[in-house]
Amino acid sequence: MSPTMAEHLSREERLELIHQNLQEVLKPDIIERIVLKEDRPLKIYWGTATTGRPHCAYFVPMVKLAHFLRAGCKIKILLADIHAFLDALKAPIELVKERANYYRFVITSLLKAINVPIDQLEFVMGSDYQTSSNYTMDLFKLSSVVTEHDAKKAGAEVVKQMDNAPLSGLIYPLMQALDEQYLDVDAQFGGVDQRKIFTMAAEQLPRINYKERAHLMNPMVPGLAGGKMSASDPDSKIDILDKPEAVKKKLKKAYAVPREVTGNGLISFVEYVLLPVSALKTGGKGKFLVERREGEPLVYDSIETLKEDYTADTLTPQLLKSGVTDALNALLEPIQAEFKASKEWQEVEQKAYPPPEVKKKPKKEKKLGDRFPGVIRDQVQPDDKVQEEQDKHEDNLVTGHSKP
């Protein structure tokens, strides 16, 4: 993935690699001008709000970042700690920096696991520049030209929606747009769920005299339950540190209708993660292997063939789950080994996601009545309220004041 590898690719090959497996590109002419005419590295940023624990869907953008690097692009990864706080307090303010550190460890390890040299990347912490006076003034300028309706619409698929939502949810998309200028990039990369924010950025940044950028979008990989893979839903995702037994158990329950390809998260994972990762590791065409108890293993080097076999029921849901389980556990093994070997990473994980405190219920003191044997009436103490009234009455008798 080094720049020397990009030198062996023609401009057209670099452009093709940049577009590979993307669902949509806004303003592709910007990318074409830079790659084909200016012949310079395309500067791209990808941001992630440091909220819940990163899961296996993070392999999808990692694979695409690997493609960008091979095409000679310059990549900045934004650890959006302030965004994490703004999004309905998904990350408490006292934990956002710790979680950003944890994300740095995870993302670095993910990239190393798929043969991407980390020296080609630049990590940037959002709070390192988003609290500056210039950024704040530009945020004020942007908020003066973007309507409340447009800001809410832009963040509809990204920011948590609720009744009587806090104002922070409207600031979130404005900051994401402004980050393009402050990170000095030509394009922003993200999932297709970011499209409305990308569109707003393209329309509104020129209104405060900043240039329009291109936007590159990955498809959203369905979760194991059939919907969007989410860090807040433990049944829809597999944590990067899940043990092999947990991975097998979750994949066994994964949504996979026989002969039905649409909405099948396992097939999407093979298409956007396992096949491309295999290609990155070998430097050739990717392969996905499915072992069978009877007969030769099924080997796929194209997603089209896999989909055909799944539709024909040659590749059954059970076989697909088994193959994905083996491949994913093999992919996670070096990451988890690195975690176990790093005391620093383990300490960061404990600080970023501390175990919830178990609150013990206070034991209720048994009040013994005078009917219990051995209890002397004079030993039974009145409760606090009765005691307070008695004290007031005695004070009044001493001072000569009566109760009104």
KOLMI-964645 format. One line per 4 residues: number of its first residue (from 1); for each residue x, y, z of C-alpha. Coordinates in nm, 2 decimals. Layout:
BEGIN
NUM = X,Y,Z; ...;
END
This chain:
BEGIN
1 = 0.00,0.00,0.00; 0.30,0.23,-0.01; 0.33,0.53,-0.26; 0.58,0.32,-0.46;
5 = 0.30,0.07,-0.53; 0.08,0.36,-0.66; 0.36,0.45,-0.90; 0.32,0.12,-1.08;
9 = -0.05,0.21,-1.15; -0.16,0.43,-1.43; -0.38,0.73,-1.36; -0.68,0.54,-1.50;
13 = -0.60,0.24,-1.27; -0.57,0.46,-0.97; -0.91,0.62,-1.05; -1.07,0.28,-1.09;
17 = -0.93,0.16,-0.76; -1.07,0.47,-0.58; -1.42,0.39,-0.72; -1.40,0.02,-0.66;
21 = -1.70,-0.12,-0.45; -1.84,0.23,-0.38; -2.21,0.27,-0.39; -2.21,0.63,-0.49;
25 = -1.98,0.93,-0.56; -2.09,1.29,-0.55; -1.90,1.53,-0.78; -1.68,1.27,-0.95;
29 = -1.54,1.54,-1.17; -1.34,1.68,-0.88; -1.17,1.34,-0.83; -1.11,1.30,-1.20;
33 = -0.95,1.64,-1.23; -0.71,1.58,-0.94; -0.62,1.22,-1.04; -0.62,1.24,-1.42;
37 = -0.52,1.61,-1.49; -0.34,1.74,-1.19; -0.18,1.40,-1.13; -0.14,1.45,-0.76;
41 = -0.25,1.24,-0.45; -0.62,1.28,-0.37; -0.66,1.40,-0.01; -0.94,1.21,0.17;
45 = -1.07,1.21,0.52; -1.28,0.95,0.70; -1.43,1.03,1.04; -1.58,0.81,1.31;
49 = -1.76,0.93,1.62; -1.60,0.75,1.92; -1.91,0.62,2.09; -1.99,0.24,2.12;
53 = -1.73,-0.03,2.09; -1.61,-0.08,1.73; -1.75,-0.39,1.56; -1.67,-0.60,1.26;
57 = -1.86,-0.37,1.02; -1.55,-0.14,1.06; -1.37,-0.37,0.83; -1.58,-0.23,0.54;
61 = -1.43,0.12,0.56; -1.09,-0.02,0.64; -1.09,-0.22,0.31; -1.18,0.10,0.12;
65 = -0.91,0.30,0.30; -0.67,0.03,0.18; -0.78,0.08,-0.18; -0.74,0.46,-0.14;
69 = -0.38,0.41,-0.01; -0.29,0.18,-0.29; -0.41,0.44,-0.53; -0.17,0.69,-0.38;
73 = -0.43,0.89,-0.18; -0.34,1.08,0.14; -0.57,0.97,0.42; -0.67,1.14,0.74;
77 = -0.87,0.95,1.00; -1.08,1.19,1.22; -1.14,1.06,1.57; -1.45,1.27,1.63;
81 = -1.46,1.29,2.01; -1.67,1.60,2.02; -1.92,1.45,1.77; -1.95,1.15,2.00;
85 = -2.06,1.38,2.28; -2.30,1.59,2.07; -2.49,1.28,1.94; -2.74,1.26,2.23;
89 = -2.46,1.20,2.48; -2.38,0.86,2.32; -2.04,0.90,2.49; -2.02,1.09,2.82;
93 = -1.79,1.39,2.81; -1.56,1.24,3.07; -1.51,0.93,2.85; -1.48,1.07,2.49;
97 = -1.10,1.11,2.50; -1.05,0.76,2.64; -1.28,0.61,2.38; -1.09,0.80,2.11;
101 = -0.77,0.64,2.23; -0.94,0.30,2.22; -1.06,0.36,1.86; -0.70,0.45,1.76;
105 = -0.58,0.12,1.89; -0.86,-0.08,1.72; -0.84,0.10,1.38; -0.46,0.06,1.38;
109 = -0.49,-0.31,1.45; -0.76,-0.36,1.19; -0.55,-0.20,0.92; -0.24,-0.40,1.01;
113 = -0.46,-0.72,1.00; -0.54,-0.65,0.64; -0.19,-0.56,0.54; -0.22,-0.18,0.54;
117 = 0.09,0.00,0.66; -0.02,0.25,0.92; 0.26,0.50,0.84; 0.06,0.61,0.54;
121 = -0.22,0.74,0.77; -0.27,1.05,0.99; -0.49,1.03,1.29; -0.65,1.36,1.40;
125 = -0.85,1.42,1.72; -1.15,1.64,1.66; -1.10,1.84,1.99; -0.75,1.94,1.88;
129 = -0.89,2.19,1.64; -1.27,2.21,1.68; -1.23,2.43,1.99; -1.02,2.69,1.82;
133 = -1.15,3.05,1.78; -1.14,3.03,1.40; -1.34,2.71,1.39; -1.59,2.84,1.63;
137 = -1.64,3.16,1.43; -1.68,2.96,1.11; -1.94,2.74,1.29; -2.13,3.06,1.37;
141 = -2.11,3.17,1.01; -2.24,2.83,0.89; -2.52,2.83,1.14; -2.63,3.17,1.01;
145 = -2.69,3.03,0.65; -2.82,2.68,0.73; -3.18,2.66,0.84; -3.30,2.45,1.13;
149 = -3.50,2.23,0.89; -3.19,2.16,0.67; -2.96,2.08,0.96; -3.22,1.84,1.11;
153 = -3.27,1.68,0.77; -2.90,1.64,0.71; -2.85,1.45,1.04; -3.17,1.24,1.02;
157 = -2.99,0.91,0.94; -2.68,0.97,1.15; -2.78,1.16,1.47; -3.01,0.99,1.72;
161 = -3.37,1.12,1.67; -3.59,1.19,1.96; -3.88,1.41,2.08; -3.77,1.74,2.21;
165 = -3.41,1.67,2.09; -3.12,1.88,2.22; -2.97,2.15,2.00; -2.64,1.95,1.98;
169 = -2.80,1.73,1.71; -2.82,2.03,1.48; -2.46,2.13,1.54; -2.33,1.78,1.46;
173 = -2.38,1.79,1.08; -2.26,2.15,1.06; -1.93,2.05,1.22; -1.89,1.75,0.99;
177 = -1.92,1.98,0.69; -1.68,2.23,0.83; -1.42,1.95,0.91; -1.36,1.92,0.53;
181 = -1.21,2.27,0.53; -1.01,2.24,0.85; -0.87,1.90,0.76; -0.77,2.04,0.41;
185 = -0.90,1.76,0.20; -1.04,1.71,-0.15; -1.30,1.46,-0.05; -1.48,1.30,0.24;
189 = -1.55,0.93,0.26; -1.83,0.76,0.46; -2.13,0.53,0.45; -2.42,0.60,0.23;
193 = -2.61,0.69,0.54; -2.41,1.01,0.55; -2.54,1.12,0.21; -2.76,1.40,0.35;
197 = -2.48,1.55,0.55; -2.25,1.53,0.24; -2.51,1.70,0.02; -2.55,1.98,0.28;
201 = -2.18,2.03,0.30; -2.15,2.06,-0.08; -2.43,2.31,-0.09; -2.35,2.52,0.21;
205 = -1.96,2.55,0.24; -1.94,2.77,-0.07; -2.19,3.01,0.10; -1.91,3.09,0.35;
209 = -1.65,3.11,0.08; -1.51,2.75,0.11; -1.48,2.52,-0.19; -1.70,2.23,-0.26;
213 = -1.56,1.88,-0.20; -1.63,1.54,-0.36; -1.79,1.27,-0.15; -1.74,0.89,-0.17;
217 = -1.99,0.65,-0.02; -1.97,0.29,0.08; -2.28,0.07,0.10; -2.42,-0.01,0.44;
221 = -2.36,-0.38,0.54; -2.68,-0.54,0.69; -2.64,-0.65,1.05; -2.67,-1.01,1.16;
225 = -3.04,-0.96,1.24; -3.10,-0.82,0.89; -3.10,-0.45,0.96; -2.82,-0.20,1.00;
229 = -2.52,-0.32,1.20; -2.52,-0.11,1.52; -2.28,-0.08,1.81; -2.58,-0.02,2.04;
233 = -2.74,-0.35,1.95; -2.53,-0.65,2.07; -2.73,-0.90,1.87; -2.67,-0.72,1.54;
237 = -2.29,-0.70,1.55; -1.98,-0.88,1.64; -1.73,-0.70,1.86; -1.37,-0.69,1.75;
241 = -1.27,-0.86,2.08; -1.55,-1.13,2.07; -1.40,-1.48,2.14; -1.44,-1.75,1.87;
245 = -1.72,-1.92,2.06; -1.91,-1.59,2.08; -1.86,-1.53,1.71; -1.98,-1.88,1.62;
249 = -2.29,-1.84,1.84; -2.39,-1.50,1.70; -2.34,-1.61,1.34; -2.54,-1.92,1.40;
253 = -2.84,-1.70,1.48; -2.77,-1.46,1.19; -3.05,-1.37,0.95; -3.01,-1.59,0.64;
257 = -3.32,-1.70,0.44; -3.24,-1.99,0.21; -3.20,-1.90,-0.16; -3.26,-1.53,-0.07;
261 = -2.97,-1.30,-0.14; -3.13,-0.96,-0.07; -3.08,-0.84,0.29; -2.84,-1.12,0.37;
265 = -2.57,-0.96,0.59; -2.34,-1.27,0.56; -2.33,-1.24,0.18; -2.26,-0.87,0.21;
269 = -1.98,-0.93,0.46; -1.82,-1.18,0.21; -1.86,-0.93,-0.07; -1.73,-0.62,0.11;
273 = -1.49,-0.76,0.36; -1.37,-1.12,0.32; -1.31,-1.13,-0.05; -1.14,-0.79,-0.06;
277 = -0.93,-0.87,0.25; -0.82,-1.20,0.09; -0.71,-1.00,-0.22; -0.52,-0.75,-0.01;
281 = -0.33,-1.02,0.17; -0.24,-1.22,-0.14; -0.20,-0.94,-0.38; -0.41,-1.13,-0.63;
285 = -0.78,-1.23,-0.66; -0.96,-1.28,-0.33; -1.09,-1.62,-0.23; -1.36,-1.74,0.01;
289 = -1.34,-2.10,0.12; -1.63,-2.31,0.26; -1.55,-2.65,0.41; -1.80,-2.93,0.37;
293 = -1.84,-3.26,0.56; -1.90,-3.44,0.24; -1.74,-3.35,-0.09; -1.47,-3.10,-0.19;
297 = -1.48,-2.75,-0.03; -1.66,-2.47,-0.21; -1.41,-2.20,-0.33; -1.53,-1.86,-0.45;
301 = -1.33,-1.59,-0.61; -1.63,-1.38,-0.72; -1.94,-1.28,-0.54; -2.16,-1.34,-0.84;
305 = -2.07,-1.72,-0.83; -2.14,-1.73,-0.46; -2.48,-1.56,-0.50; -2.57,-1.81,-0.78;
309 = -2.48,-2.10,-0.56; -2.68,-1.96,-0.27; -2.98,-1.90,-0.49; -2.96,-2.26,-0.61;
313 = -2.91,-2.38,-0.25; -2.58,-2.54,-0.33; -2.44,-2.30,-0.07; -2.69,-2.34,0.22;
317 = -2.73,-2.09,0.50; -2.56,-2.34,0.74; -2.26,-2.38,0.51; -2.24,-2.00,0.46;
321 = -2.25,-1.94,0.83; -1.97,-2.19,0.89; -1.75,-2.04,0.62; -1.80,-1.69,0.74;
325 = -1.73,-1.80,1.10; -1.40,-1.96,1.01; -1.28,-1.67,0.79; -1.39,-1.40,1.05;
329 = -1.22,-1.58,1.34; -0.90,-1.61,1.14; -0.92,-1.24,1.06; -0.98,-1.14,1.43;
333 = -0.71,-1.37,1.57; -0.41,-1.14,1.52; -0.61,-0.84,1.64; -0.70,-1.02,1.96;
337 = -0.35,-1.15,2.01; -0.22,-0.79,1.98; -0.48,-0.68,2.24; -0.37,-0.96,2.48;
341 = -0.01,-0.86,2.44; -0.06,-0.49,2.50; -0.11,-0.38,2.86; -0.16,-0.02,2.75;
345 = -0.44,-0.12,2.51; -0.61,-0.32,2.79; -0.59,-0.03,3.03; -0.73,0.21,2.77;
349 = -1.02,-0.03,2.71; -1.10,-0.04,3.08; -1.10,0.34,3.10; -1.30,0.38,2.78;
353 = -1.57,0.12,2.87; -1.57,0.08,3.24; -1.79,-0.21,3.37; -2.12,-0.08,3.50;
357 = -2.13,-0.04,3.87; -2.35,-0.29,4.05; -2.56,-0.09,4.30; -2.64,-0.29,4.61;
361 = -2.98,-0.23,4.76; -2.96,-0.10,5.11; -3.09,-0.35,5.37; -3.40,-0.24,5.54;
365 = -3.38,-0.23,5.91; -3.64,-0.44,6.08; -3.85,-0.24,6.32; -3.94,-0.45,6.62;
369 = -4.28,-0.38,6.77; -4.36,-0.41,7.14; -4.54,-0.74,7.08; -4.21,-0.92,7.03;
373 = -4.09,-1.11,7.33; -3.80,-0.94,7.52; -3.86,-0.59,7.38; -3.90,-0.32,7.64;
377 = -4.14,-0.05,7.54; -3.90,0.23,7.64; -3.63,0.09,7.40; -3.84,0.15,7.09;
381 = -3.73,0.48,6.93; -3.97,0.70,6.75; -3.90,0.77,6.38; -3.73,1.09,6.27;
385 = -4.04,1.29,6.19; -4.21,1.21,6.53; -3.88,1.29,6.70; -3.86,1.63,6.53;
389 = -4.21,1.72,6.63; -4.14,1.62,6.99; -3.82,1.83,6.99; -4.02,2.14,6.86;
393 = -4.29,2.09,7.13; -4.03,2.07,7.40; -3.86,2.39,7.27; -4.19,2.57,7.26;
397 = -4.25,2.47,7.62; -3.91,2.61,7.72; -3.94,2.94,7.53; -4.30,3.00,7.60;
401 = -4.39,3.01,7.22; -4.69,2.81,7.11; -4.75,2.66,6.78; -4.97,2.87,6.55;
END
